[in-house]
Amino acid sequence: MSVALMWEARAEAGRGPELLDWARGQVLDPGPVRRETFRAPADRVLVITWWDAPYEAKLPELPDPPPELVSRPPHRWRFEPVD
């Protein structure tokens, strides 16, 4: 695995379970080598996907959720492993 993509969004107050369900239902094609979904206080949802690809590769990412579910646009980061 050579690159990890992180996607994090904060739901409107009380809509965290809906945002979590929405994120879990998003299909990436092609799919990543690994995918994990997390939740946190304040109705935040985090998705990390791992890809066997170069850092600069064009990869599918989770889209923006429906605007009524989130209190702000999602944050996205790309990371590469270090030894």
C-alpha positions in Angstrom: 0.0 0.0 0.0 1.5 3.2 -1.0 -1.1 5.9 -0.5 -3.9 6.5 2.0 -6.8 8.8 1.4 -8.7 10.3 4.3 -12.2 11.8 4.1 -13.8 13.5 7.2 -17.1 15.2 7.5 -19.2 16.7 10.3 -22.9 16.1 10.3 -25.6 18.6 11.2 -26.4 18.2 14.9 -28.1 14.9 15.5 -27.6 13.6 12.0 -24.4 11.6 12.6 -26.1 8.2 12.1 -27.5 9.3 8.8 -24.1 10.6 7.6 -22.4 7.4 8.8 -25.0 5.3 6.8 -24.5 7.5 3.8 -20.7 7.1 3.9 -20.8 3.4 4.4 -23.1 3.1 1.3 -20.7 4.8 -1.0 -19.1 2.4 -3.5 -15.7 3.2 -4.9 -14.8 1.7 -8.3 -12.3 0.4 -8.5 -12.2 -0.4 -4.8 -9.3 0.2 -2.5 -7.1 -2.5 -1.0 -8.5 -1.6 2.4 -11.2 0.7 3.8 -12.1 1.7 7.3 -14.9 3.9 8.6 -14.9 5.6 12.0 -17.2 7.9 14.0 -16.4 10.4 16.7 -18.1 12.8 19.0 -19.8 15.9 17.5 -21.3 13.7 14.7 -18.1 13.3 12.8 -17.4 10.5 10.3 -14.0 9.5 9.0 -13.2 7.1 6.1 -9.7 6.0 5.3 -8.9 4.1 2.1 -5.6 2.4 1.3 -4.5 2.1 -2.3 -1.7 0.2 -4.1 -0.8 3.2 -6.2 1.7 6.0 -6.5 1.0 9.1 -4.3 0.0 11.2 -7.4 -2.4 8.6 -8.9 -5.9 9.6 -9.8 -8.1 7.6 -7.4 -11.8 7.5 -6.7 -12.8 9.4 -3.7 -15.9 9.7 -1.6 -18.1 12.5 -3.0 -19.6 15.4 -1.0 -22.6 14.2 1.0 -26.0 15.7 0.5 -25.7 19.3 1.9 -28.5 18.8 4.4 -26.5 16.1 6.2 -23.3 18.2 6.8 -22.5 21.3 8.8 -19.5 22.0 6.5 -17.9 20.5 3.4 -15.8 17.4 4.0 -12.0 17.6 4.5 -9.8 15.4 2.4 -6.1 14.5 2.9 -3.7 12.2 1.1 -0.8 10.5 2.9 2.1 8.3 2.0 3.8 5.8 4.3 7.2 6.5 5.8 9.8 4.0 7.1 
